[in-house]
């Protein structure tokens, strides 16, 4: 079967910035000290949410906070049990063959945000 002329979704590479990596590690450490199983469950759920951006990076709203970037900035609230964090990321499409989602930060978000 030929796929010529069909639209195929572009897979975005998901890259976590050093700042976001440090923030994720801090959350992990805090959760692990409270409950190692909770930390593992949270990590699996957060990883799945971040990996999901590779297929549908525009599923979440544009970020309302100002950014010093020409990239498209978006964010979403990640909830797992009572653990709530806002993930902010950039969609970078300078190279069509290698589009990128860059996770900029992961911050604690109050309920109702």
N, C-alpha and C positions, 0 to 999 in steps of 0.2 A: 504494500500500500504506500503510495507516495504522500509525503507530507509537504510537498512544495506548495507555496502560496498560503499555507496555514499559519496563523499567528500562534507562536509559542511564548509562554511567559519567560521573561529573562530572569535567571537566577542571580540574585545579588549576593555578593560576598558580605558577610557580617564580620565586622572588626570591632573589637572593644578597645577604647582608648586606655591609656595608662591610668588616667584619673578614675574612669569608670571601673577598671579592674581593681583598683585599690578600694573603691567604695563597695564593690561586690564582696571583696575579701573581708572587709570590716563587718558587713552584715553576716556573712558566713561565720566568722569568729564569734560574734555576739550570740547568734542562734545556737552554735555548737556548744557554747558554754552552758546554755540553758537546757538544750535537748539535742543530742547528736542526730537522732532520727528526724526531728523537725528540720534541722539544717540540711540534711540530705534531701528531704522531700521538697523543701523550698528551692534548693539548687536545681533539682531536676525540673521543677515547674518554671523557674526563671530561665533556664537554658532553653526549654521548649519555646517560651515566649520570644526570646531573642532569635532563635533559629527560624521561627515563623516569619520574621522580617525578611528573610531571604526570598520568599515567594510573594509576599504582599506587604511591601514597606509602606504603602500609602493607606493602609487600612485604618490608621489612627489620625487624629486631628493634627493640624499644624500647631506648633508650640506658640503660646501666647507671649512668652518672654522674649525680649529682644536678644538677638545673637549677632556676634560680629563675624558673620560668615555669608558667603554668597550661596551656600548650599541650602537645600530645602530642609528646614528643621521641623521635626515632629516629636510628639511625646505621647506616652500612654501610662496609665496607672496599672501597676501589676499588683493584684491582690492574691494572697495565699493565706487562708485562715485569717488571723488578725494582723498579718504582716502586709503592710501597704507601702509600696515604693513607686515613685514616678521615674520612668526611664525616658531620657531625652536622647534623640539620635538625629543624625544628618543623612540625607540621601544625596550621594555624590555620583553624578553620571557624566563625568568628563570623558570617559572612554566607554563607548557602547558595548564593547566586548567584555568589559570588566567593571560593571556598575558596583557600587559599594554602599553599604549601610554602616555608618560608624557610630557606635554607641558612645555618646559624649559623657553622660553622667547617670548615676542612679542615686536618687535622694529619697529620704523618708518623706512620705506624704500622709498628711492627717486624714482621718476618715472624712468622707463627704467631698473630697477634692475631685 
